[in-house]
Amino acid sequence: MEIWKGVEVIRIRKATIEDEIKIFNLLRQFAFNQSPLDRQTDAPIFREIVENDEKGTILVAEQDDNMVGVITLSYPVAIHRGGTYTCIEELIVSEQMRGQGIGGQLLETAIAEATSKAAMRFR
């Protein structure tokens, strides 16, 4: 999906293994009040999500070659939720790009992704 902002294009797509460093740099902005990221333990989790659609989805927003946003989804199963549902685990837009609707576009794309997986209930 491409979003036009003036003449600059924001592109939203599924993350790949090659995005790991850029995504971790963005997540560090999010983790200011969370436990610090540890690439040694967290990178294998990232790779598992990217390589296994049943575990979750990572979507990124980029402008030119710059990653400006990321949203991560997981797909837990619970009886009280009626089966599989979608959980938004992280949503971050780079500080310089906030207030431009990128987070909303990431959410829109995440909803479409969850719908395609029949995991429409969100938490």
Secondary structure, DSSP 8 states (H G I E B T S, - for coil): -EEEETTEEEEEEE--GGGHHHHHHHHHHHGGGS----HHHHHHHHHHHHH-TTTEEEEEEEETTEEEEEEEEE--EEGGGTEE-BEEEEEEE-GGGTTSSHHHHHHHHHHHHHHHTT---B-
